[in-house]
Amino acid sequence: MSVKKYKQKLGVWGEQLAEKYYQQLGWRTLAKNFRTPYGEIDLLLKKNDFYLAIEVKTRRGKKYGWAEECIDQAKIERLENSCLWAQEKLNLTGQWQIEILIIDLKNGRAQLRRLLI
């Protein structure tokens, strides 16, 4: 399997794990891989009148650096603009939060960390 295909499979697996995690916390999935002119929102969730936009970063090791290093100011701005676009186009009223969910795989176990933006 090529490195690219492996990374894609790992990313899909991480997004599925993230969705299950948030559903266990009472969130309902509105969209997955929601595309906007500014980029993609991995998961768009809702609980009551509160919306959550999730960027999922899955890592199997530190070979390519810490997952947090992939979240620069430009990425945050794209996520913010994507949320504003989604809010307007889908007529979503309520409060919003953007989170980065980092999934670190160590010894076959997934460790999840939530970072608020």
SULJOCOR-V834809 format. One record per run of one state. SS is the DSSP state (~ for helix, > for strand, _ for the rest). FROM is the first residue (numbers start at 1). LEN is the number of residues. If there is no record, write none. Layout:
# SULJOCOR-V834809
[[SS;FROM;LEN] [SS;FROM;LEN]]
This chain:
# SULJOCOR-V834809
[[_;1;2] [~;3;22] [_;25;3] [>;28;9] [_;37;2] [>;39;9] [_;48;2] [>;50;10] [_;60;7] [~;67;4] [_;71;2] [~;73;17] [_;90;5] [>;95;12] [_;107;2] [>;109;8] [_;117;1]]
